[in-house]
């Protein structure tokens, strides 16, 4: 701001402060989302990436990538709960198309079809919905091995009948050859609370620093206008 027979107002400082506050708000939001997902089955930590020239493009400089490391495994005891001990995703068929998820909590319909908890169809490596060849007397009769092969015990013949192989793929769609599937387990998030809290510590401080600068600049402008008016 310069005085040359009046006021020539340059807003670069104020605009940059506003952009910085918006960025810190978005970064805090990502950290809060990770903390909220700490106990969610299959949740993967979001990692914010801030590109160059963030002071000029503001919140548009922030993108989000996914941490695909394996989360914490916990025993559930339910034979229809499966967890991936390696990187990869189960394939589900939804009305909107194919979706990838690490949430392996499944359920069985009375027709023997295996579904996700939200009703999505669990797909086999052949791209078809997974359906048991017979209705088991108990879900304990369902066996899923480390490779994802699903079998069901026929108590009449005392033999296991093949239902299919779970489709496990990478984010690019390529097949995971050794998914290391654990039956009776749930995979919880890969979020570490200590990491989230430590990384989020600078965000409020930076936000408040920019807020104070914003207030100071506004105060100076108001004083200058008031002085000219008098």
Z-matrix of the N, CA and C atoms (Angstrom, degrees):
N
C 1 1.466
C 2 1.525 1 108.36
N 3 1.347 2 118.31 1 125.99
C 4 1.463 3 122.67 2 -178.38
C 5 1.523 4 109.90 3 -128.66
N 6 1.337 5 116.43 4 149.55
C 7 1.462 6 123.06 5 178.33
C 8 1.534 7 108.72 6 -103.99
N 9 1.303 8 117.78 7 112.31
C 10 1.469 9 121.87 8 173.24
C 11 1.527 10 105.82 9 -138.92
N 12 1.318 11 115.18 10 79.42
C 13 1.454 12 119.88 11 -176.71
C 14 1.531 13 111.28 12 67.43
N 15 1.328 14 117.25 13 19.50
C 16 1.465 15 121.61 14 -179.15
C 17 1.513 16 109.04 15 164.35
N 18 1.296 17 115.88 16 -155.95
C 19 1.466 18 120.47 17 -179.44
C 20 1.522 19 108.94 18 -121.73
N 21 1.315 20 115.29 19 123.69
C 22 1.461 21 120.65 20 168.79
C 23 1.527 22 106.85 21 -104.97
N 24 1.309 23 116.92 22 111.48
C 25 1.462 24 121.72 23 -171.50
C 26 1.524 25 110.61 24 -97.27
N 27 1.324 26 117.07 25 124.23
C 28 1.460 27 122.29 26 174.16
C 29 1.520 28 107.84 27 -111.34
N 30 1.320 29 117.10 28 125.71
C 31 1.469 30 120.56 29 -171.97
C 32 1.523 31 113.30 30 -98.54
N 33 1.332 32 118.41 31 9.70
C 34 1.454 33 119.43 32 -173.93
C 35 1.530 34 111.79 33 -57.81
N 36 1.321 35 117.72 34 -46.07
C 37 1.466 36 120.60 35 -178.21
C 38 1.512 37 112.37 36 -61.53
N 39 1.332 38 117.34 37 -47.12
C 40 1.459 39 121.11 38 -179.28
C 41 1.525 40 110.83 39 -64.17
N 42 1.330 41 115.70 40 -44.63
C 43 1.472 42 119.40 41 -179.23
C 44 1.515 43 110.77 42 -62.27
N 45 1.332 44 117.22 43 -41.43
C 46 1.455 45 120.00 44 179.78
C 47 1.528 46 110.90 45 -65.17
N 48 1.324 47 116.89 46 -36.44
C 49 1.468 48 119.75 47 177.02
C 50 1.517 49 111.24 48 -64.57
N 51 1.322 50 116.36 49 -42.03
C 52 1.472 51 120.45 50 178.79
C 53 1.529 52 110.20 51 -64.13
N 54 1.336 53 116.26 52 -43.99
C 55 1.467 54 119.60 53 178.56
C 56 1.518 55 111.18 54 -61.15
N 57 1.324 56 115.77 55 -41.76
C 58 1.464 57 119.70 56 -179.40
C 59 1.527 58 110.94 57 -64.61
N 60 1.334 59 117.27 58 -39.56
C 61 1.467 60 120.06 59 179.05
C 62 1.523 61 111.15 60 -66.30
N 63 1.334 62 116.21 61 -38.19
C 64 1.466 63 119.43 62 177.59
C 65 1.526 64 110.69 63 -65.11
N 66 1.328 65 116.21 64 -39.48
C 67 1.457 66 119.97 65 178.86
C 68 1.522 67 111.06 66 -63.19
N 69 1.329 68 116.39 67 -45.54
C 70 1.464 69 119.40 68 179.98
C 71 1.525 70 110.97 69 -64.35
N 72 1.325 71 116.80 70 -35.10
C 73 1.468 72 120.31 71 177.08
C 74 1.521 73 110.72 72 -63.93
N 75 1.349 74 117.21 73 -42.13
C 76 1.463 75 120.80 74 178.26
C 77 1.524 76 111.15 75 -65.82
N 78 1.320 77 117.16 76 -41.63
C 79 1.465 78 120.66 77 179.54
C 80 1.522 79 110.89 78 -64.37
N 81 1.337 80 116.77 79 -40.31
C 82 1.471 81 119.72 80 176.59
C 83 1.520 82 110.77 81 -64.97
N 84 1.347 83 115.81 82 -35.65
C 85 1.461 84 119.78 83 178.88
C 86 1.521 85 111.85 84 -64.21
N 87 1.335 86 117.24 85 -40.53
C 88 1.458 87 121.14 86 178.33
C 89 1.522 88 110.39 87 -64.80
N 90 1.349 89 116.18 88 -42.97
C 91 1.466 90 120.03 89 178.33
C 92 1.523 91 110.87 90 -62.52
N 93 1.332 92 116.74 91 -41.66
C 94 1.471 93 120.21 92 178.74
C 95 1.526 94 111.53 93 -64.38
N 96 1.332 95 116.38 94 -37.86
C 97 1.471 96 120.16 95 178.11
C 98 1.526 97 110.49 96 -63.51
N 99 1.330 98 116.81 97 -39.76
C 100 1.464 99 119.92 98 177.88
C 101 1.523 100 111.56 99 -64.78
N 102 1.322 101 116.50 100 -42.59
C 103 1.471 102 119.90 101 179.22
C 104 1.523 103 110.29 102 -63.40
N 105 1.338 104 116.47 103 -40.90
C 106 1.465 105 120.62 104 178.78
C 107 1.524 106 111.81 105 -65.23
N 108 1.336 107 117.36 106 -27.75
C 109 1.454 108 121.09 107 -179.08
C 110 1.509 109 114.52 108 -89.72
N 111 1.330 110 117.20 109 5.64
C 112 1.464 111 121.60 110 -174.60
C 113 1.525 112 112.44 111 -55.22
N 114 1.325 113 117.97 112 -43.56
C 115 1.466 114 121.93 113 -177.11
C 116 1.522 115 113.41 114 -100.45
N 117 1.330 116 117.99 115 12.49
C 118 1.463 117 120.26 116 -179.47
C 119 1.526 118 110.53 117 -85.91
N 120 1.311 119 115.94 118 134.35
C 121 1.462 120 121.03 119 178.23
C 122 1.524 121 109.29 120 -69.05
N 123 1.345 122 115.95 121 127.94
C 124 1.456 123 121.35 122 176.49
C 125 1.509 124 115.48 123 80.67
N 126 1.341 125 118.47 124 0.21
C 127 1.468 126 119.78 125 -178.63
C 128 1.523 127 110.09 126 -72.36
N 129 1.339 128 116.23 127 137.05
C 130 1.453 129 122.02 128 176.97
C 131 1.523 130 110.34 129 -114.72
N 132 1.301 131 114.75 130 134.57
C 133 1.459 132 121.99 131 -175.61
C 134 1.523 133 111.53 132 -60.19
N 135 1.345 134 115.84 133 136.78
C 136 1.461 135 122.57 134 176.08
C 137 1.528 136 109.10 135 -91.68
N 138 1.326 137 115.88 136 133.46
C 139 1.467 138 121.39 137 -179.53
C 140 1.527 139 108.72 138 -114.86
N 141 1.344 140 118.37 139 117.30
C 142 1.470 141 119.74 140 177.59
C 143 1.524 142 111.05 141 -75.69
N 144 1.324 143 115.43 142 140.24
C 145 1.459 144 121.45 143 176.97
C 146 1.524 145 107.48 144 -123.49
N 147 1.329 146 116.27 145 120.95
C 148 1.461 147 121.63 146 -179.08
C 149 1.522 148 108.60 147 -102.52
N 150 1.320 149 116.61 148 119.94
C 151 1.463 150 121.19 149 -177.92
C 152 1.529 151 110.86 150 -82.60
N 153 1.322 152 115.74 151 175.84
C 154 1.466 153 121.17 152 179.38
C 155 1.527 154 110.65 153 -68.99
N 156 1.330 155 115.87 154 161.02
C 157 1.460 156 123.77 155 177.74
C 158 1.529 157 111.97 156 60.62
N 159 1.347 158 115.17 157 32.85
C 160 1.458 159 118.98 158 -179.59
C 161 1.526 160 111.78 159 -62.58
N 162 1.343 161 116.69 160 -27.91
C 163 1.462 162 119.29 161 -179.02
C 164 1.518 163 112.34 162 -68.63
N 165 1.341 164 116.26 163 -16.75
C 166 1.465 165 119.98 164 -179.54
C 167 1.526 166 113.10 165 -100.38
N 168 1.332 167 116.98 166 -30.24
C 169 1.474 168 118.78 167 -176.45
C 170 1.521 169 112.81 168 -110.93
N 171 1.329 170 117.51 169 -1.78
C 172 1.456 171 121.05 170 171.22
C 173 1.520 172 114.01 171 63.53
N 174 1.350 173 115.46 172 -137.97
C 175 1.460 174 120.31 173 -173.89
C 176 1.523 175 113.09 174 -64.16
N 177 1.344 176 117.26 175 -18.97
C 178 1.462 177 119.62 176 177.41
C 179 1.521 178 111.92 177 -67.95
N 180 1.329 179 116.84 178 -11.84
C 181 1.465 180 120.35 179 178.67
C 182 1.525 181 111.73 180 -80.57
N 183 1.321 182 117.28 181 -8.55
C 184 1.464 183 121.03 182 -176.93
C 185 1.528 184 110.15 183 -96.67
N 186 1.306 185 115.55 184 126.45
C 187 1.461 186 121.93 185 171.25
C 188 1.527 187 107.64 186 -123.17
N 189 1.315 188 115.88 187 166.16
C 190 1.468 189 120.15 188 -175.95
C 191 1.518 190 109.38 189 -126.66
N 192 1.321 191 115.71 190 130.87
C 193 1.454 192 121.62 191 173.03
C 194 1.522 193 108.92 192 -116.41
N 195 1.315 194 116.73 193 168.36
C 196 1.455 195 121.30 194 -174.76
C 197 1.527 196 110.63 195 -111.44
N 198 1.314 197 115.74 196 133.33
C 199 1.461 198 121.71 197 173.85
C 200 1.527 199 107.68 198 -80.89
N 201 1.344 200 117.39 199 111.70
C 202 1.460 201 120.32 200 -173.95
C 203 1.528 202 113.91 201 -97.16
N 204 1.339 203 116.99 202 16.97
C 205 1.457 204 118.52 203 175.90
C 206 1.524 205 110.12 204 -68.15
N 207 1.330 206 115.68 205 155.06
C 208 1.457 207 120.83 206 -177.46
C 209 1.533 208 110.13 207 -71.29
N 210 1.327 209 115.55 208 137.68
C 211 1.457 210 121.06 209 -179.22
C 212 1.524 211 112.42 210 -85.29
N 213 1.324 212 115.48 211 -166.89
C 214 1.468 213 122.12 212 -178.27
C 215 1.532 214 110.04 213 -79.40
N 216 1.333 215 116.97 214 130.73
C 217 1.452 216 121.56 215 178.12
C 218 1.524 217 110.25 216 -96.10
N 219 1.327 218 115.31 217 135.45
C 220 1.459 219 120.60 218 179.22
C 221 1.520 220 110.51 219 -134.00
N 222 1.322 221 116.72 220 140.95
C 223 1.464 222 121.02 221 -179.51
C 224 1.524 223 109.74 222 -72.38
N 225 1.332 224 115.66 223 132.36
C 226 1.467 225 120.58 224 175.73
C 227 1.518 226 111.60 225 -109.90
N 228 1.338 227 116.00 226 -28.73
C 229 1.454 228 120.06 227 -178.98
C 230 1.520 229 113.99 228 81.84
N 231 1.339 230 117.47 229 -3.87
C 232 1.462 231 121.73 230 179.35
C 233 1.527 232 108.73 231 -92.29
N 234 1.352 233 118.10 232 120.46
C 235 1.469 234 119.92 233 -178.72
C 236 1.535 235 114.10 234 -60.99
N 237 1.328 236 117.36 235 -19.24
C 238 1.462 237 120.34 236 178.94
C 239 1.524 238 112.49 237 -92.54
N 240 1.328 239 117.29 238 5.75
C 241 1.460 240 121.83 239 171.78
C 242 1.517 241 108.28 240 -97.72
N 243 1.324 242 116.74 241 126.22
C 244 1.463 243 120.54 242 177.71
C 245 1.526 244 108.96 243 -132.59
N 246 1.319 245 115.44 244 146.38
C 247 1.465 246 121.20 245 -179.56
C 248 1.517 247 109.63 246 -128.69
N 249 1.318 248 115.65 247 146.42
C 250 1.463 249 121.81 248 176.98
C 251 1.529 250 109.13 249 -92.26
N 252 1.326 251 115.89 250 120.70
C 253 1.464 252 120.03 251 177.60
C 254 1.526 253 111.33 252 -91.12
N 255 1.330 254 116.99 253 5.35
C 256 1.463 255 123.29 254 175.12
C 257 1.529 256 108.55 255 -129.82
N 258 1.324 257 116.73 256 169.70
C 259 1.459 258 120.44 257 177.20
C 260 1.521 259 109.88 258 -68.09
N 261 1.320 260 115.78 259 143.61
C 262 1.457 261 120.76 260 -179.90
C 263 1.518 262 111.18 261 148.57
N 264 1.332 263 115.94 262 179.93
C 265 1.464 264 121.14 263 -176.54
C 266 1.525 265 109.76 264 -144.47
N 267 1.340 266 115.35 265 144.49
C 268 1.457 267 120.52 266 168.82
C 269 1.528 268 108.17 267 -75.47
N 270 1.333 269 115.90 268 147.78
C 271 1.462 270 120.73 269 176.10
C 272 1.525 271 110.00 270 -100.83
N 273 1.328 272 115.53 271 130.06
C 274 1.456 273 122.33 272 178.74
C 275 1.527 274 109.84 273 -122.62
N 276 1.318 275 115.58 274 146.01
C 277 1.457 276 120.66 275 176.48
C 278 1.519 277 108.48 276 -103.48
N 279 1.334 278 116.30 277 122.59
C 280 1.455 279 122.64 278 179.74
C 281 1.525 280 108.67 279 -121.71
N 282 1.331 281 118.13 280 167.95
C 283 1.479 282 120.14 281 175.97
C 284 1.522 283 112.73 282 -59.38
N 285 1.334 284 117.00 283 -24.39
C 286 1.469 285 121.19 284 -179.97
C 287 1.518 286 112.33 285 -89.85
N 288 1.334 287 117.46 286 -6.02
C 289 1.458 288 120.70 287 -178.71
C 290 1.518 289 111.79 288 126.82
N 291 1.331 290 115.56 289 -165.11
C 292 1.458 291 121.18 290 -178.67
C 293 1.528 292 109.86 291 -80.60
N 294 1.326 293 116.59 292 135.48
C 295 1.467 294 120.38 293 174.41
C 296 1.523 295 109.10 294 -126.35
N 297 1.322 296 115.96 295 152.33
C 298 1.452 297 122.76 296 178.44
C 299 1.520 298 109.43 297 -108.00
N 300 1.316 299 116.67 298 139.38
C 301 1.459 300 120.47 299 -179.05
C 302 1.525 301 109.76 300 -152.72
N 303 1.317 302 115.85 301 154.16
C 304 1.464 303 121.53 302 172.50
C 305 1.529 304 110.86 303 -103.44
N 306 1.308 305 116.61 304 2.68
C 307 1.459 306 121.18 305 178.16
C 308 1.529 307 108.67 306 -81.32
N 309 1.321 308 116.58 307 104.74
C 310 1.455 309 121.52 308 -176.18
C 311 1.517 310 114.22 309 -101.04
N 312 1.320 311 116.69 310 31.54
C 313 1.469 312 119.71 311 176.26
C 314 1.527 313 108.32 312 -87.19
N 315 1.327 314 116.23 313 108.26
C 316 1.451 315 121.70 314 -174.73
C 317 1.529 316 111.11 315 -109.30
N 318 1.316 317 114.49 316 166.48
C 319 1.466 318 121.54 317 174.88
C 320 1.526 319 108.19 318 -141.42
N 321 1.338 320 115.97 319 162.96
C 322 1.459 321 120.75 320 -177.61
C 323 1.523 322 109.80 321 -119.77
N 324 1.331 323 115.62 322 135.05
C 325 1.462 324 119.95 323 176.05
C 326 1.526 325 108.96 324 -83.71
N 327 1.304 326 115.73 325 170.53
C 328 1.468 327 119.55 326 179.84
C 329 1.519 328 111.82 327 -68.53
N 330 1.340 329 116.73 328 -15.84
C 331 1.466 330 120.68 329 176.19
C 332 1.530 331 111.83 330 -89.03
N 333 1.341 332 117.28 331 -3.04
C 334 1.453 333 120.79 332 178.85
C 335 1.511 334 114.41 333 91.84
N 336 1.338 335 117.23 334 7.83
C 337 1.463 336 119.75 335 178.73
C 338 1.526 337 109.18 336 -81.21
N 339 1.331 338 116.16 337 139.01
C 340 1.462 339 122.02 338 179.84
C 341 1.529 340 108.70 339 -97.02
N 342 1.331 341 115.16 340 124.14
C 343 1.463 342 121.41 341 -177.04
C 344 1.520 343 110.48 342 -125.52
N 345 1.335 344 115.59 343 159.07
C 346 1.461 345 120.93 344 168.46
C 347 1.524 346 108.73 345 -75.67
N 348 1.319 347 117.35 346 168.46
C 349 1.460 348 120.58 347 -178.01
C 350 1.520 349 112.21 348 -61.70
N 351 1.346 350 117.25 349 -28.83
C 352 1.471 351 120.19 350 -179.88
C 353 1.521 352 112.44 351 -86.19
N 354 1.333 353 117.23 352 5.22
C 355 1.462 354 120.53 353 178.68
C 356 1.511 355 114.77 354 93.25
N 357 1.342 356 118.02 355 -2.88
C 358 1.467 357 120.64 356 178.16
C 359 1.527 358 109.88 357 -67.03
N 360 1.328 359 115.74 358 147.75
C 361 1.458 360 120.63 359 179.08
C 362 1.527 361 110.13 360 -81.66
N 363 1.323 362 115.87 361 129.53
C 364 1.461 363 121.11 362 176.18
C 365 1.524 364 108.19 363 -78.30
N 366 1.336 365 116.55 364 128.85
C 367 1.460 366 120.39 365 -176.03
C 368 1.527 367 112.48 366 -98.00
N 369 1.331 368 115.05 367 149.43
C 370 1.453 369 121.36 368 173.38
C 371 1.522 370 108.95 369 -90.36
N 372 1.335 371 115.54 370 174.66
C 373 1.469 372 119.27 371 178.72
C 374 1.524 373 112.21 372 -70.09
N 375 1.344 374 116.96 373 -5.96
C 376 1.463 375 121.39 374 174.51
C 377 1.524 376 111.76 375 -93.10
N 378 1.340 377 116.06 376 -1.43
C 379 1.459 378 120.37 377 179.26
C 380 1.517 379 114.04 378 83.55
N 381 1.324 380 117.01 379 10.45
C 382 1.467 381 121.21 380 -179.46
C 383 1.517 382 109.84 381 -106.47
N 384 1.340 383 118.36 382 153.44
C 385 1.467 384 120.86 383 176.73
C 386 1.527 385 110.83 384 -61.60
N 387 1.330 386 115.67 385 140.66
C 388 1.458 387 121.06 386 -178.85
C 389 1.532 388 109.98 387 -78.85
N 390 1.340 389 115.00 388 122.96
C 391 1.458 390 120.40 389 178.97
C 392 1.516 391 109.24 390 -138.63
N 393 1.334 392 116.07 391 134.26
C 394 1.457 393 120.75 392 -178.59
C 395 1.529 394 110.35 393 -73.07
N 396 1.335 395 117.78 394 140.79
C 397 1.467 396 120.08 395 -179.28
C 398 1.534 397 112.74 396 -69.29
N 399 1.336 398 116.91 397 -25.02
C 400 1.463 399 121.67 398 175.60
C 401 1.521 400 108.26 399 -137.49
N 402 1.316 401 115.97 400 157.26
C 403 1.469 402 120.01 401 176.92
C 404 1.526 403 107.74 402 -85.38
N 405 1.313 404 118.39 403 117.65
C 406 1.467 405 120.18 404 -177.79
C 407 1.529 406 111.53 405 -71.75
N 408 1.323 407 115.23 406 150.68
C 409 1.460 408 119.57 407 176.35
C 410 1.524 409 110.76 408 -69.88
N 411 1.309 410 116.36 409 -26.92
C 412 1.462 411 122.54 410 178.94
C 413 1.519 412 107.99 411 -147.43
N 414 1.326 413 116.96 412 148.31
C 415 1.467 414 119.18 413 177.72
C 416 1.526 415 110.66 414 -66.83
N 417 1.336 416 117.16 415 -14.42
C 418 1.460 417 120.53 416 175.78
C 419 1.528 418 110.67 417 -67.02
N 420 1.333 419 117.42 418 -16.57
C 421 1.464 420 121.50 419 179.29
C 422 1.524 421 112.32 420 -80.88
N 423 1.342 422 117.42 421 -3.26
C 424 1.467 423 121.28 422 179.87
C 425 1.523 424 108.61 423 -93.09
N 426 1.329 425 115.52 424 129.37
C 427 1.462 426 120.64 425 -179.39
C 428 1.531 427 109.49 426 -122.01
N 429 1.332 428 115.82 427 131.31
C 430 1.467 429 122.25 428 177.05
C 431 1.523 430 107.32 429 -126.65
N 432 1.327 431 116.60 430 118.19
C 433 1.464 432 118.78 431 -176.02
C 434 1.527 433 111.02 432 -89.91
N 435 1.343 434 115.94 433 -176.43
C 436 1.465 435 121.66 434 -174.82
C 437 1.522 436 112.96 435 -62.84
N 438 1.326 437 117.24 436 -28.27
C 439 1.460 438 120.62 437 -178.94
C 440 1.526 439 112.57 438 -85.72
N 441 1.345 440 116.92 439 -7.16
C 442 1.464 441 120.55 440 179.59
C 443 1.511 442 114.17 441 95.22
N 444 1.322 443 117.33 442 10.13
C 445 1.465 444 120.67 443 177.61
C 446 1.530 445 109.28 444 -75.64
N 447 1.337 446 115.29 445 126.47
C 448 1.467 447 121.21 446 -176.83
C 449 1.530 448 108.80 447 -104.26
N 450 1.316 449 115.89 448 126.33
C 451 1.464 450 122.09 449 176.79
C 452 1.519 451 109.11 450 -130.91
N 453 1.317 452 115.45 451 155.33
C 454 1.457 453 120.96 452 178.54
C 455 1.521 454 108.72 453 -130.98
N 456 1.320 455 116.36 454 137.48
C 457 1.458 456 121.90 455 -177.30
C 458 1.533 457 110.84 456 -77.96
N 459 1.322 458 114.57 457 126.00
C 460 1.458 459 121.14 458 172.53
C 461 1.525 460 106.67 459 -94.05
N 462 1.307 461 117.10 460 106.27
C 463 1.461 462 119.99 461 -174.70
C 464 1.528 463 113.09 462 -70.02
N 465 1.319 464 115.98 463 -18.47
C 466 1.467 465 118.51 464 178.08
C 467 1.524 466 110.44 465 -73.44
N 468 1.324 467 116.21 466 -43.00
C 469 1.466 468 120.22 467 -179.55
C 470 1.520 469 112.16 468 -95.86
N 471 1.365 470 115.62 469 -11.60
C 472 1.458 471 122.19 470 -177.96
C 473 1.536 472 111.10 471 60.14
N 474 1.308 473 114.69 472 34.98
C 475 1.462 474 120.75 473 177.66
C 476 1.529 475 109.35 474 -130.51
N 477 1.344 476 115.00 475 152.74
C 478 1.458 477 120.52 476 177.01
C 479 1.529 478 109.25 477 -86.41
N 480 1.314 479 115.84 478 133.19
C 481 1.462 480 121.47 479 177.49
C 482 1.527 481 109.62 480 -106.14
N 483 1.322 482 116.04 481 138.52
C 484 1.462 483 122.15 482 -176.56
C 485 1.524 484 111.20 483 -74.87
N 486 1.350 485 115.56 484 131.76
C 487 1.468 486 120.76 485 175.60
C 488 1.521 487 111.13 486 -103.56
N 489 1.328 488 116.55 487 -32.30
C 490 1.462 489 120.51 488 -178.92
C 491 1.517 490 111.05 489 148.20
N 492 1.306 491 115.94 490 179.39
C 493 1.461 492 122.43 491 178.51
C 494 1.525 493 109.75 492 -113.67
N 495 1.318 494 116.54 493 130.26
C 496 1.461 495 120.40 494 178.31
C 497 1.523 496 110.26 495 -61.21
N 498 1.310 497 115.77 496 137.59
C 499 1.462 498 120.57 497 177.38
C 500 1.522 499 109.14 498 -84.44
N 501 1.329 500 115.69 499 116.56
C 502 1.466 501 122.38 500 177.72
C 503 1.518 502 107.91 501 -123.65
N 504 1.322 503 116.84 502 121.25
C 505 1.462 504 121.45 503 -175.76
C 506 1.517 505 110.70 504 -130.50
N 507 1.334 506 114.63 505 162.73
C 508 1.461 507 120.64 506 171.62
C 509 1.524 508 109.39 507 -80.92
N 510 1.330 509 116.62 508 174.74
C 511 1.465 510 120.99 509 -179.11
C 512 1.519 511 112.16 510 -61.31
N 513 1.338 512 117.52 511 -25.86
C 514 1.463 513 120.81 512 179.73
C 515 1.521 514 112.78 513 -88.87
N 516 1.331 515 116.91 514 2.57
C 517 1.456 516 120.71 515 177.48
C 518 1.511 517 115.13 516 94.09
N 519 1.332 518 117.91 517 -6.31
C 520 1.461 519 120.49 518 179.26
C 521 1.527 520 110.23 519 -74.16
N 522 1.332 521 116.50 520 149.11
C 523 1.461 522 121.83 521 -175.16
C 524 1.525 523 110.90 522 -74.33
N 525 1.321 524 117.01 523 137.51
C 526 1.460 525 122.77 524 172.92
C 527 1.524 526 107.24 525 -87.41
N 528 1.323 527 116.40 526 115.90
C 529 1.457 528 120.11 527 -173.36
C 530 1.533 529 112.64 528 -74.07
N 531 1.318 530 116.83 529 -36.61
C 532 1.467 531 120.70 530 -178.93
C 533 1.525 532 109.92 531 -125.96
N 534 1.334 533 117.46 532 79.44
C 535 1.472 534 120.41 533 -174.25
C 536 1.528 535 114.49 534 -71.99
N 537 1.337 536 116.33 535 -17.86
C 538 1.466 537 120.31 536 178.80
C 539 1.530 538 111.02 537 54.75
N 540 1.310 539 115.78 538 59.94
C 541 1.465 540 122.52 539 -176.08
C 542 1.529 541 110.21 540 -81.07
N 543 1.329 542 115.05 541 133.30
C 544 1.456 543 121.10 542 -179.76
C 545 1.529 544 109.60 543 -111.60
N 546 1.333 545 115.06 544 113.42
C 547 1.463 546 119.95 545 178.65
C 548 1.523 547 109.71 546 -77.70
N 549 1.347 548 114.76 547 139.77
C 550 1.461 549 119.62 548 179.99
C 551 1.516 550 114.04 549 82.77
N 552 1.343 551 116.26 550 16.21
C 553 1.473 552 121.66 551 179.90
C 554 1.523 553 110.10 552 -124.66
N 555 1.316 554 115.36 553 155.28
C 556 1.460 555 123.15 554 169.06
C 557 1.521 556 108.78 555 -118.25
N 558 1.319 557 116.38 556 142.79
C 559 1.465 558 120.33 557 173.97
C 560 1.517 559 108.89 558 -101.85
N 561 1.320 560 115.80 559 116.43
C 562 1.456 561 120.18 560 176.61
C 563 1.524 562 109.37 561 -87.80
N 564 1.313 563 117.08 562 178.58
C 565 1.468 564 121.19 563 -171.94
C 566 1.525 565 111.91 564 -63.34
N 567 1.322 566 115.43 565 161.17
C 568 1.464 567 121.56 566 174.59
C 569 1.531 568 110.88 567 -96.94
N 570 1.323 569 116.04 568 22.95
C 571 1.470 570 121.52 569 179.78
C 572 1.520 571 109.90 570 -82.80
N 573 1.329 572 115.60 571 134.28
C 574 1.463 573 121.65 572 172.53
C 575 1.522 574 107.55 573 -109.76
N 576 1.331 575 116.14 574 117.76
C 577 1.466 576 119.87 575 -174.62
C 578 1.518 577 112.27 576 -60.20
N 579 1.329 578 116.73 577 -38.72
C 580 1.473 579 119.59 578 -179.44
C 581 1.527 580 110.66 579 -60.59
N 582 1.326 581 115.60 580 -41.72
C 583 1.469 582 119.72 581 179.45
C 584 1.523 583 111.24 582 -63.16
N 585 1.337 584 116.38 583 -44.37
C 586 1.465 585 120.06 584 -179.18
C 587 1.519 586 111.39 585 -62.36
N 588 1.325 587 117.06 586 -44.53
C 589 1.467 588 120.38 587 -178.69
C 590 1.526 589 111.20 588 -65.31
N 591 1.341 590 117.56 589 -41.68
C 592 1.461 591 120.52 590 -179.10
C 593 1.525 592 111.45 591 -67.32
N 594 1.336 593 116.33 592 -41.30
C 595 1.464 594 119.05 593 -178.98
C 596 1.527 595 111.90 594 -71.39
N 597 1.342 596 116.53 595 -26.09
C 598 1.464 597 119.92 596 -177.91
C 599 1.528 598 112.62 597 -85.73
N 600 1.326 599 118.12 598 -11.83
C 601 1.465 600 120.52 599 -177.42
C 602 1.530 601 113.92 600 -55.71
N 603 1.349 602 120.03 601 -43.64
C 604 1.476 603 119.22 602 -177.54
C 605 1.531 604 113.56 603 -71.31
N 606 1.338 605 118.53 604 -21.04
C 607 1.460 606 120.29 605 -172.48
C 608 1.531 607 112.81 606 -61.09
N 609 1.349 608 119.74 607 -51.64
C 610 1.475 609 119.28 608 179.61
C 611 1.529 610 112.50 609 -63.03
N 612 1.344 611 117.13 610 -36.19
C 613 1.465 612 120.14 611 -179.45
C 614 1.526 613 110.55 612 -65.92
N 615 1.330 614 116.42 613 -44.26
C 616 1.467 615 119.83 614 178.58
C 617 1.517 616 110.90 615 -65.31
N 618 1.333 617 116.13 616 -39.90
C 619 1.471 618 120.20 617 178.09
C 620 1.523 619 110.35 618 -60.27
N 621 1.337 620 117.51 619 -47.81
C 622 1.469 621 121.50 620 -178.03
C 623 1.527 622 111.61 621 -65.94
N 624 1.339 623 116.96 622 -35.44
C 625 1.465 624 119.88 623 178.32
C 626 1.528 625 110.32 624 -63.98
N 627 1.322 626 117.28 625 -44.30
C 628 1.461 627 120.52 626 178.02
C 629 1.522 628 111.53 627 -68.34
N 630 1.323 629 116.35 628 -33.11
C 631 1.464 630 119.56 629 177.23
C 632 1.518 631 111.24 630 -64.46
N 633 1.328 632 116.93 631 -41.42
C 634 1.465 633 120.57 632 179.39
C 635 1.533 634 111.01 633 -65.82
N 636 1.335 635 116.71 634 -40.18
C 637 1.470 636 120.14 635 177.00
C 638 1.519 637 111.01 636 -64.04
N 639 1.320 638 115.47 637 -40.21
C 640 1.472 639 120.36 638 178.23
C 641 1.528 640 110.37 639 -61.15
N 642 1.338 641 117.13 640 -44.07
C 643 1.459 642 121.26 641 -179.91
C 644 1.528 643 111.20 642 -65.62
N 645 1.332 644 116.17 643 -40.37
C 646 1.471 645 120.03 644 -179.63
C 647 1.525 646 110.62 645 -63.25
N 648 1.314 647 117.11 646 -44.14
C 649 1.461 648 119.93 647 -179.42
C 650 1.526 649 111.65 648 -66.02
N 651 1.317 650 116.32 649 -38.95
C 652 1.458 651 119.60 650 177.08
C 653 1.520 652 110.96 651 -64.29
N 654 1.333 653 116.55 652 -40.50
C 655 1.466 654 120.79 653 179.31
C 656 1.525 655 110.83 654 -63.18
N 657 1.330 656 116.93 655 -43.67
C 658 1.463 657 120.62 656 179.96
C 659 1.522 658 111.19 657 -63.48
N 660 1.315 659 117.29 658 -39.61
C 661 1.466 660 120.79 659 178.67
C 662 1.525 661 110.34 660 -64.64
N 663 1.328 662 116.61 661 -43.70
C 664 1.464 663 120.52 662 179.62
C 665 1.522 664 111.29 663 -62.75
N 666 1.345 665 116.72 664 -39.52
C 667 1.472 666 120.00 665 178.56
C 668 1.530 667 110.85 666 -65.30
N 669 1.337 668 115.75 667 -42.28
C 670 1.462 669 119.22 668 -178.90
C 671 1.515 670 111.00 669 -64.19
N 672 1.322 671 117.64 670 -43.08
C 673 1.459 672 121.34 671 178.93
C 674 1.511 673 110.73 672 -65.07
N 675 1.340 674 115.79 673 -40.48
C 676 1.463 675 120.01 674 179.88
C 677 1.532 676 110.92 675 -64.51
N 678 1.356 677 117.33 676 -39.78
C 679 1.473 678 121.80 677 -179.86
C 680 1.528 679 110.00 678 -65.71
N 681 1.305 680 118.60 679 -41.49
C 682 1.452 681 121.19 680 178.96
C 683 1.529 682 111.36 681 -66.17
N 684 1.319 683 114.30 682 -37.47
C 685 1.461 684 117.65 683 -179.32
C 686 1.505 685 112.85 684 -67.56
N 687 1.338 686 116.33 685 -30.18
C 688 1.466 687 118.73 686 -179.73
C 689 1.527 688 111.15 687 -84.61
